[in-house]
Amino acid sequence: MLQLQTIRENKERIITALKKRNIDAEPILSAILDLDEKRRSIQTELDGTLAESNKLSKEIGMLFKSGKAKEANTLKAQTAGLKDASKQLGEELNATAEALQEQLYQVPNIPHESVPTGSTDEDNEEIFREGEIPSLSDGALPHWELAKKYDIIDFELGVKVTGAGFPVYKGKGARLQRALISYFLDKNTEAGYTEVQPPLMVNEASGYGTGQLPDKEGQMYHVQADDLYLIPTAEVPITNLHRGDMVSLKDLPIKYTGYTPCFRREAGSYGAHVRGLNRLHQFDKVEVVRIEHPDNSYQALDTMVEHVKNILRELKLPYRVLRLCGGDLGFTAALTFDFEVFSTAQDRWLEISSVSNFETFQANRLKLRFKDENGKSQLAHTLNGSALALPRVLAGIMENYQTPNGIRIPEVLVPYCGFKVIE
């Protein structure tokens, strides 16, 4: 969430910046500033009314002590009117503040100056590519056919138990899934991230804190009886571990990693491009989250990008890195790099990670602050990234490592799996 002071002081700059998102922000920013002016005006009037009421109350006390009951009772009638006015002003102030907050929630983050202009994912900027795309033998299969051939993932059984988008991993498929999770966590902890195992459901305040609410409310599974939400990513509970905190400067950076299942309704996702593991309602993901000093956050972002690159190098998967354009940038992000692995059998790129800097956008919602060297309170910067999301990594391994005699296992995963091939 943008800070009010930032909007007051930089309205035109924000309007220009949000044009990269193909948004005309002038109407909503003007509405926000009008509501803010109204709120401050009501607050000033309320403060004056309360001050006058307190002043009269003291005078009434003195008059009663002096035996001047008639004069005191006359002033009491005035205070009754002031109390009614205060109550009405208080209600108006609360309503205006709520309306202002709701408007602020509708404004996305300001894109970083390096974000390219564009409307769709076709306008994203490829900035890096690495790895050799393998030449597969005739009859190479997409991963959903391989899953059936080797009986390692059962999509139909998942439909029986729950519905489409909830696969059942079996035998070596389940072991490979577990191996990837352990490998990713080990790589992250070796890089200095503290492993945590967070809850899989969060309350409404947590959803608002990281920006999933109200922006993506329709994409989240909502447990209405308890007013809880199943997490769409471990980013939500992990970042909210420090909601409302004043963290110590000496503790920065704070670095976490965590494995969780993730749950997304993915409403409106249909067609061949979402077959098999390409788009699921439940999937596993290992996340990295950082809380940084503002001066260091973009260096930290570069470090996170290099970290994910190193994992993909070890897996020996062909991949590329994209800088997302304004039209494809997530609501809360200032800058995002997407990683995509090439699926040889599908002849297409599959997104497997997003690494983002949110600057102060989430921290302002979370009230996540630190005191700088001068003792002044500042908002921290938050970052997160997938390291990595499992379904499409697994699809890439199955498709790119397939042979006529089975699916080879990447060498780095063999110690975790206990086998070298799925036959």
MARDRENDO-41451 format. One record per residue (C-alpha): residue in one letter; x, y, z; residue number from 1. Coordinates in nm, 2 decimals. Layout:
N
<"A",<X,Y,Z>,NUM>
...
***
This chain:
423
<"M",<0.00,0.00,0.00>,1>
<"L",<0.13,0.34,-0.09>,2>
<"Q",<0.19,0.59,0.19>,3>
<"L",<-0.04,0.89,0.20>,4>
<"Q",<0.25,1.13,0.24>,5>
<"T",<0.40,0.98,-0.08>,6>
<"I",<0.08,1.03,-0.27>,7>
<"R",<0.05,1.39,-0.14>,8>
<"E",<0.40,1.48,-0.24>,9>
<"N",<0.43,1.28,-0.56>,10>
<"K",<0.09,1.26,-0.72>,11>
<"E",<0.19,1.34,-1.08>,12>
<"R",<0.50,1.12,-1.06>,13>
<"I",<0.29,0.82,-0.94>,14>
<"I",<0.03,0.89,-1.22>,15>
<"T",<0.31,0.87,-1.47>,16>
<"A",<0.47,0.56,-1.32>,17>
<"L",<0.14,0.37,-1.31>,18>
<"K",<0.09,0.43,-1.68>,19>
<"K",<0.34,0.15,-1.72>,20>
<"R",<0.06,-0.07,-1.57>,21>
<"N",<-0.18,0.07,-1.83>,22>
<"I",<-0.37,0.24,-1.54>,23>
<"D",<-0.51,0.60,-1.54>,24>
<"A",<-0.45,0.66,-1.17>,25>
<"E",<-0.56,1.02,-1.16>,26>
<"P",<-0.92,0.97,-1.06>,27>
<"I",<-0.84,0.73,-0.77>,28>
<"L",<-0.55,0.94,-0.64>,29>
<"S",<-0.76,1.25,-0.65>,30>
<"A",<-1.04,1.07,-0.46>,31>
<"I",<-0.78,0.96,-0.20>,32>
<"L",<-0.65,1.31,-0.15>,33>
<"D",<-1.00,1.45,-0.12>,34>
<"L",<-1.09,1.19,0.14>,35>
<"D",<-0.77,1.26,0.32>,36>
<"E",<-0.84,1.63,0.33>,37>
<"K",<-1.19,1.55,0.45>,38>
<"R",<-1.06,1.32,0.72>,39>
<"R",<-0.81,1.58,0.84>,40>
<"S",<-1.08,1.85,0.85>,41>
<"I",<-1.31,1.63,1.05>,42>
<"Q",<-1.02,1.54,1.29>,43>
<"T",<-0.95,1.91,1.34>,44>
<"E",<-1.31,1.99,1.41>,45>
<"L",<-1.34,1.69,1.65>,46>
<"D",<-1.02,1.79,1.83>,47>
<"G",<-1.16,2.14,1.88>,48>
<"T",<-1.50,2.01,2.00>,49>
<"L",<-1.33,1.78,2.25>,50>
<"A",<-1.10,2.06,2.37>,51>
<"E",<-1.40,2.29,2.42>,52>
<"S",<-1.59,2.01,2.61>,53>
<"N",<-1.29,1.95,2.84>,54>
<"K",<-1.26,2.32,2.91>,55>
<"L",<-1.62,2.35,3.00>,56>
<"S",<-1.61,2.04,3.22>,57>
<"K",<-1.33,2.20,3.43>,58>
<"E",<-1.53,2.53,3.45>,59>
<"I",<-1.83,2.33,3.57>,60>
<"G",<-1.63,2.16,3.84>,61>
<"M",<-1.50,2.50,3.97>,62>
<"L",<-1.85,2.65,3.96>,63>
<"F",<-1.99,2.37,4.17>,64>
<"K",<-1.71,2.40,4.42>,65>
<"S",<-1.79,2.78,4.44>,66>
<"G",<-2.15,2.71,4.51>,67>
<"K",<-2.26,2.85,4.17>,68>
<"A",<-2.49,2.55,4.08>,69>
<"K",<-2.71,2.76,3.85>,70>
<"E",<-2.42,2.87,3.63>,71>
<"A",<-2.28,2.52,3.64>,72>
<"N",<-2.60,2.36,3.52>,73>
<"T",<-2.62,2.61,3.23>,74>
<"L",<-2.28,2.50,3.11>,75>
<"K",<-2.37,2.14,3.15>,76>
<"A",<-2.64,2.18,2.89>,77>
<"Q",<-2.37,2.31,2.65>,78>
<"T",<-2.14,2.02,2.72>,79>
<"A",<-2.43,1.78,2.64>,80>
<"G",<-2.45,1.94,2.30>,81>
<"L",<-2.08,1.91,2.25>,82>
<"K",<-2.08,1.54,2.34>,83>
<"D",<-2.35,1.48,2.08>,84>
<"A",<-2.15,1.67,1.82>,85>
<"S",<-1.83,1.48,1.92>,86>
<"K",<-2.01,1.15,1.88>,87>
<"Q",<-2.14,1.24,1.54>,88>
<"L",<-1.80,1.37,1.43>,89>
<"G",<-1.63,1.05,1.56>,90>
<"E",<-1.86,0.83,1.35>,91>
<"E",<-1.81,1.05,1.05>,92>
<"L",<-1.43,1.03,1.10>,93>
<"N",<-1.44,0.65,1.12>,94>
<"A",<-1.65,0.62,0.81>,95>
<"T",<-1.42,0.86,0.62>,96>
<"A",<-1.10,0.68,0.74>,97>
<"E",<-1.25,0.34,0.63>,98>
<"A",<-1.34,0.48,0.29>,99>
<"L",<-0.99,0.62,0.26>,100>
<"Q",<-0.83,0.29,0.35>,101>
<"E",<-1.04,0.10,0.10>,102>
<"Q",<-0.94,0.34,-0.17>,103>
<"L",<-0.57,0.30,-0.08>,104>
<"Y",<-0.61,-0.08,-0.10>,105>
<"Q",<-0.71,-0.04,-0.47>,106>
<"V",<-0.38,0.13,-0.58>,107>
<"P",<-0.11,-0.11,-0.70>,108>
<"N",<0.26,-0.06,-0.63>,109>
<"I",<0.47,0.19,-0.83>,110>
<"P",<0.68,0.00,-1.09>,111>
<"H",<1.05,0.03,-1.06>,112>
<"E",<1.21,0.26,-1.33>,113>
<"S",<1.36,-0.05,-1.50>,114>
<"V",<1.02,-0.21,-1.56>,115>
<"P",<0.95,-0.22,-1.94>,116>
<"T",<0.63,-0.07,-2.08>,117>
<"G",<0.39,-0.34,-2.20>,118>
<"S",<0.04,-0.48,-2.18>,119>
<"T",<0.08,-0.86,-2.18>,120>
<"D",<0.33,-1.14,-2.11>,121>
<"E",<0.44,-1.11,-2.47>,122>
<"D",<0.59,-0.77,-2.38>,123>
<"N",<0.81,-0.91,-2.10>,124>
<"E",<1.19,-0.86,-2.16>,125>
<"E",<1.41,-1.16,-2.18>,126>
<"I",<1.74,-1.07,-2.00>,127>
<"F",<1.91,-1.41,-1.96>,128>
<"R",<1.91,-1.76,-2.11>,129>
<"E",<2.11,-2.06,-2.02>,130>
<"G",<2.12,-2.44,-2.07>,131>
<"E",<2.11,-2.66,-2.38>,132>
<"I",<1.77,-2.77,-2.50>,133>
<"P",<1.79,-3.15,-2.55>,134>
<"S",<1.70,-3.32,-2.87>,135>
<"L",<1.45,-3.59,-2.78>,136>
<"S",<1.40,-3.91,-2.97>,137>
<"D",<1.10,-3.98,-3.19>,138>
<"G",<0.79,-4.05,-2.99>,139>
<"A",<0.88,-3.82,-2.70>,140>
<"L",<0.58,-3.76,-2.47>,141>
<"P",<0.45,-3.47,-2.27>,142>
<"H",<0.47,-3.52,-1.89>,143>
<"W",<0.10,-3.62,-1.85>,144>
<"E",<0.15,-3.91,-2.08>,145>
<"L",<0.48,-4.00,-1.91>,146>
<"A",<0.30,-3.99,-1.57>,147>
<"K",<0.05,-4.24,-1.70>,148>
<"K",<0.31,-4.46,-1.88>,149>
<"Y",<0.53,-4.50,-1.56>,150>
<"D",<0.24,-4.48,-1.31>,151>
<"I",<0.40,-4.20,-1.11>,152>
<"I",<0.12,-3.93,-1.11>,153>
<"D",<-0.25,-4.02,-1.13>,154>
<"F",<-0.46,-3.72,-1.24>,155>
<"E",<-0.78,-3.92,-1.27>,156>
<"L",<-0.75,-4.06,-0.92>,157>
<"G",<-0.72,-3.70,-0.80>,158>
<"V",<-1.04,-3.61,-0.98>,159>
<"K",<-1.21,-3.90,-0.80>,160>
<"V",<-1.09,-3.79,-0.45>,161>
<"T",<-1.12,-3.42,-0.49>,162>
<"G",<-1.15,-3.28,-0.84>,163>
<"A",<-0.95,-3.16,-1.14>,164>
<"G",<-0.62,-2.99,-1.04>,165>
<"F",<-0.55,-3.22,-0.74>,166>
<"P",<-0.31,-3.49,-0.86>,167>
<"V",<-0.20,-3.80,-0.67>,168>
<"Y",<0.17,-3.86,-0.67>,169>
<"K",<0.26,-4.23,-0.66>,170>
<"G",<0.57,-4.45,-0.60>,171>
<"K",<0.88,-4.29,-0.76>,172>
<"G",<0.68,-3.99,-0.85>,173>
<"A",<0.61,-3.92,-0.48>,174>
<"R",<0.97,-3.99,-0.39>,175>
<"L",<1.09,-3.75,-0.66>,176>
<"Q",<0.85,-3.48,-0.53>,177>
<"R",<0.99,-3.53,-0.18>,178>
<"A",<1.35,-3.52,-0.31>,179>
<"L",<1.29,-3.19,-0.48>,180>
<"I",<1.15,-3.04,-0.17>,181>
<"S",<1.44,-3.15,0.04>,182>
<"Y",<1.70,-3.04,-0.22>,183>
<"F",<1.54,-2.69,-0.25>,184>
<"L",<1.53,-2.65,0.13>,185>
<"D",<1.89,-2.76,0.17>,186>
<"K",<2.01,-2.52,-0.10>,187>
<"N",<1.82,-2.24,0.07>,188>
<"T",<1.94,-2.31,0.42>,189>
<"E",<2.30,-2.34,0.29>,190>
<"A",<2.25,-1.98,0.15>,191>
<"G",<2.16,-1.85,0.49>,192>
<"Y",<1.78,-1.88,0.50>,193>
<"T",<1.62,-2.00,0.82>,194>
<"E",<1.38,-2.28,0.76>,195>
<"V",<1.03,-2.23,0.90>,196>
<"Q",<0.71,-2.44,0.88>,197>
<"P",<0.42,-2.19,0.87>,198>
<"P",<0.05,-2.25,0.90>,199>
<"L",<-0.14,-2.34,0.58>,200>
<"M",<-0.43,-2.11,0.66>,201>
<"V",<-0.42,-1.74,0.74>,202>
<"N",<-0.66,-1.48,0.88>,203>
<"E",<-0.79,-1.19,0.69>,204>
<"A",<-0.54,-0.95,0.84>,205>
<"S",<-0.26,-1.16,0.70>,206>
<"G",<-0.42,-1.16,0.36>,207>
<"Y",<-0.44,-0.78,0.36>,208>
<"G",<-0.09,-0.76,0.50>,209>
<"T",<0.09,-0.91,0.20>,210>
<"G",<-0.17,-0.78,-0.06>,211>
<"Q",<-0.36,-1.09,-0.15>,212>
<"L",<-0.67,-0.92,-0.02>,213>
<"P",<-0.87,-0.76,-0.16>,214>
<"D",<-0.69,-0.79,-0.49>,215>
<"K",<-0.70,-1.17,-0.53>,216>
<"E",<-0.99,-1.26,-0.30>,217>
<"G",<-1.17,-1.46,-0.57>,218>
<"Q",<-0.86,-1.67,-0.63>,219>
<"M",<-0.82,-1.79,-0.27>,220>
<"Y",<-1.00,-2.07,-0.10>,221>
<"H",<-1.21,-1.93,0.19>,222>
<"V",<-1.31,-2.13,0.50>,223>
<"Q",<-1.62,-1.93,0.58>,224>
<"A",<-1.70,-2.10,0.91>,225>
<"D",<-1.38,-1.97,1.06>,226>
<"D",<-1.31,-1.68,0.83>,227>
<"L",<-0.97,-1.82,0.73>,228>
<"Y",<-0.80,-1.85,0.39>,229>
<"L",<-0.59,-2.14,0.25>,230>
<"I",<-0.26,-2.00,0.16>,231>
<"P",<-0.18,-1.94,-0.22>,232>
<"T",<0.19,-1.92,-0.13>,233>
<"A",<0.42,-1.95,0.17>,234>
<"E",<0.50,-1.58,0.12>,235>
<"V",<0.18,-1.49,0.30>,236>
<"P",<0.23,-1.66,0.64>,237>
<"I",<0.61,-1.62,0.64>,238>
<"T",<0.61,-1.25,0.57>,239>
<"N",<0.33,-1.20,0.83>,240>
<"L",<0.55,-1.35,1.10>,241>
<"H",<0.67,-0.99,1.14>,242>
<"R",<0.34,-0.80,1.09>,243>
<"G",<0.33,-0.51,1.33>,244>
<"D",<0.70,-0.56,1.44>,245>
<"M",<0.97,-0.30,1.50>,246>
<"V",<1.27,-0.51,1.40>,247>
<"S",<1.62,-0.44,1.51>,248>
<"L",<1.85,-0.28,1.26>,249>
<"K",<2.12,-0.53,1.36>,250>
<"D",<1.89,-0.82,1.27>,251>
<"L",<1.86,-0.71,0.91>,252>
<"P",<1.85,-0.89,0.67>,253>
<"I",<1.59,-1.14,0.79>,254>
<"K",<1.59,-1.44,0.57>,255>
<"Y",<1.34,-1.73,0.57>,256>
<"T",<1.27,-2.03,0.36>,257>
<"G",<0.97,-2.26,0.39>,258>
<"Y",<0.80,-2.55,0.22>,259>
<"T",<0.42,-2.56,0.20>,260>
<"P",<0.14,-2.69,-0.02>,261>
<"C",<-0.03,-2.40,-0.20>,262>
<"F",<-0.39,-2.36,-0.28>,263>
<"R",<-0.53,-2.15,-0.57>,264>
<"R",<-0.88,-2.16,-0.72>,265>
<"E",<-0.74,-2.06,-1.06>,266>
<"A",<-1.09,-1.96,-1.17>,267>
<"G",<-1.12,-1.94,-1.55>,268>
<"S",<-0.82,-2.15,-1.63>,269>
<"Y",<-0.91,-2.39,-1.91>,270>
<"G",<-0.75,-2.54,-2.22>,271>
<"A",<-0.46,-2.74,-2.34>,272>
<"H",<-0.20,-2.50,-2.18>,273>
<"V",<-0.32,-2.60,-1.83>,274>
<"R",<-0.30,-2.98,-1.88>,275>
<"G",<-0.13,-3.21,-1.64>,276>
<"L",<0.10,-3.02,-1.40>,277>
<"N",<0.09,-2.70,-1.59>,278>
<"R",<-0.19,-2.55,-1.37>,279>
<"L",<-0.31,-2.70,-1.04>,280>
<"H",<-0.54,-2.60,-0.76>,281>
<"Q",<-0.30,-2.76,-0.50>,282>
<"F",<0.07,-2.78,-0.55>,283>
<"D",<0.40,-2.78,-0.35>,284>
<"K",<0.64,-2.49,-0.34>,285>
<"V",<0.95,-2.39,-0.15>,286>
<"E",<0.97,-2.01,-0.09>,287>
<"V",<1.23,-1.77,0.01>,288>
<"V",<1.14,-1.44,0.19>,289>
<"R",<1.36,-1.15,0.29>,290>
<"I",<1.32,-0.84,0.50>,291>
<"E",<1.58,-0.58,0.41>,292>
<"H",<1.70,-0.23,0.47>,293>
<"P",<1.58,-0.02,0.18>,294>
<"D",<1.94,0.06,0.08>,295>
<"N",<2.02,-0.30,0.03>,296>
<"S",<1.70,-0.45,-0.12>,297>
<"Y",<1.79,-0.44,-0.49>,298>
<"Q",<2.13,-0.60,-0.42>,299>
<"A",<1.93,-0.86,-0.23>,300>
<"L",<1.70,-0.91,-0.53>,301>
<"D",<2.00,-0.97,-0.76>,302>
<"T",<2.13,-1.22,-0.50>,303>
<"M",<1.80,-1.41,-0.50>,304>
<"V",<1.80,-1.42,-0.89>,305>
<"E",<2.15,-1.57,-0.89>,306>
<"H",<2.05,-1.82,-0.62>,307>
<"V",<1.76,-1.95,-0.84>,308>
<"K",<1.99,-1.96,-1.14>,309>
<"N",<2.24,-2.18,-0.95>,310>
<"I",<1.96,-2.43,-0.85>,311>
<"L",<1.86,-2.46,-1.22>,312>
<"R",<2.22,-2.50,-1.33>,313>
<"E",<2.26,-2.79,-1.09>,314>
<"L",<1.93,-2.95,-1.22>,315>
<"K",<2.07,-2.89,-1.57>,316>
<"L",<1.74,-2.76,-1.70>,317>
<"P",<1.73,-2.51,-1.99>,318>
<"Y",<1.58,-2.18,-1.86>,319>
<"R",<1.54,-1.82,-1.92>,320>
<"V",<1.48,-1.51,-1.70>,321>
<"L",<1.23,-1.24,-1.79>,322>
<"R",<1.19,-0.89,-1.65>,323>
<"L",<0.81,-0.85,-1.63>,324>
<"C",<0.65,-0.55,-1.81>,325>
<"G",<0.41,-0.31,-1.64>,326>
<"G",<0.10,-0.49,-1.77>,327>
<"D",<0.21,-0.83,-1.64>,328>
<"L",<0.36,-0.71,-1.31>,329>
<"G",<0.18,-0.83,-0.99>,330>
<"F",<-0.03,-0.59,-0.80>,331>
<"T",<0.21,-0.56,-0.50>,332>
<"A",<0.55,-0.58,-0.68>,333>
<"A",<0.78,-0.30,-0.78>,334>
<"L",<1.00,-0.53,-0.99>,335>
<"T",<0.97,-0.90,-1.08>,336>
<"F",<1.19,-1.15,-1.26>,337>
<"D",<1.02,-1.46,-1.38>,338>
<"F",<1.21,-1.78,-1.44>,339>
<"E",<1.09,-2.02,-1.71>,340>
<"V",<1.21,-2.37,-1.79>,341>
<"F",<1.18,-2.50,-2.15>,342>
<"S",<0.95,-2.80,-2.19>,343>
<"T",<1.09,-2.98,-2.49>,344>
<"A",<0.80,-3.22,-2.53>,345>
<"Q",<0.55,-2.94,-2.52>,346>
<"D",<0.78,-2.70,-2.71>,347>
<"R",<0.70,-2.41,-2.48>,348>
<"W",<0.84,-2.22,-2.18>,349>
<"L",<0.68,-2.29,-1.84>,350>
<"E",<0.70,-2.04,-1.55>,351>
<"I",<0.86,-2.19,-1.25>,352>
<"S",<0.96,-1.90,-1.03>,353>
<"S",<0.89,-1.53,-0.97>,354>
<"V",<1.14,-1.33,-0.77>,355>
<"S",<1.01,-0.99,-0.66>,356>
<"N",<1.10,-0.67,-0.46>,357>
<"F",<0.79,-0.51,-0.31>,358>
<"E",<0.99,-0.22,-0.16>,359>
<"T",<0.77,-0.06,0.12>,360>
<"F",<0.44,-0.17,-0.03>,361>
<"Q",<0.38,-0.47,0.19>,362>
<"A",<0.56,-0.33,0.48>,363>
<"N",<0.32,-0.03,0.50>,364>
<"R",<0.03,-0.27,0.51>,365>
<"L",<0.21,-0.49,0.77>,366>
<"K",<0.34,-0.19,0.97>,367>
<"L",<0.67,-0.36,0.95>,368>
<"R",<0.94,-0.11,1.06>,369>
<"F",<1.29,-0.07,1.19>,370>
<"K",<1.48,0.21,1.35>,371>
<"D",<1.77,0.35,1.15>,372>
<"E",<2.11,0.46,1.27>,373>
<"N",<1.96,0.79,1.39>,374>
<"G",<1.67,0.62,1.58>,375>
<"K",<1.41,0.72,1.32>,376>
<"S",<1.14,0.47,1.24>,377>
<"Q",<1.14,0.35,0.88>,378>
<"L",<0.94,0.10,0.67>,379>
<"A",<1.15,-0.21,0.58>,380>
<"H",<1.16,-0.36,0.22>,381>
<"T",<1.02,-0.71,0.17>,382>
<"L",<1.11,-0.95,-0.11>,383>
<"N",<1.02,-1.31,-0.19>,384>
<"G",<1.08,-1.57,-0.46>,385>
<"S",<1.00,-1.93,-0.55>,386>
<"A",<1.29,-2.16,-0.50>,387>
<"L",<1.12,-2.34,-0.65>,388>
<"A",<0.76,-2.42,-0.74>,389>
<"L",<0.75,-2.80,-0.79>,390>
<"P",<0.49,-2.89,-1.06>,391>
<"R",<0.65,-2.73,-1.36>,392>
<"V",<1.01,-2.82,-1.24>,393>
<"L",<0.89,-3.18,-1.22>,394>
<"A",<0.73,-3.15,-1.56>,395>
<"G",<1.05,-3.01,-1.71>,396>
<"I",<1.26,-3.29,-1.56>,397>
<"M",<1.02,-3.56,-1.68>,398>
<"E",<1.00,-3.42,-2.03>,399>
<"N",<1.37,-3.31,-2.08>,400>
<"Y",<1.52,-3.62,-1.91>,401>
<"Q",<1.30,-3.88,-2.08>,402>
<"T",<1.47,-4.15,-2.29>,403>
<"P",<1.32,-4.45,-2.48>,404>
<"N",<1.41,-4.66,-2.17>,405>
<"G",<1.28,-4.43,-1.89>,406>
<"I",<1.32,-4.10,-1.72>,407>
<"R",<1.66,-4.02,-1.59>,408>
<"I",<1.70,-3.84,-1.26>,409>
<"P",<1.92,-3.52,-1.25>,410>
<"E",<2.25,-3.62,-1.09>,411>
<"V",<2.21,-3.37,-0.80>,412>
<"L",<1.88,-3.54,-0.70>,413>
<"V",<2.00,-3.90,-0.70>,414>
<"P",<2.12,-3.89,-0.33>,415>
<"Y",<1.78,-3.76,-0.23>,416>
<"C",<1.58,-4.00,-0.44>,417>
<"G",<1.78,-4.32,-0.40>,418>
<"F",<1.74,-4.41,-0.76>,419>
<"K",<1.88,-4.30,-1.10>,420>
<"V",<1.59,-4.37,-1.34>,421>
<"I",<1.22,-4.41,-1.35>,422>
<"E",<1.16,-4.72,-1.56>,423>
***
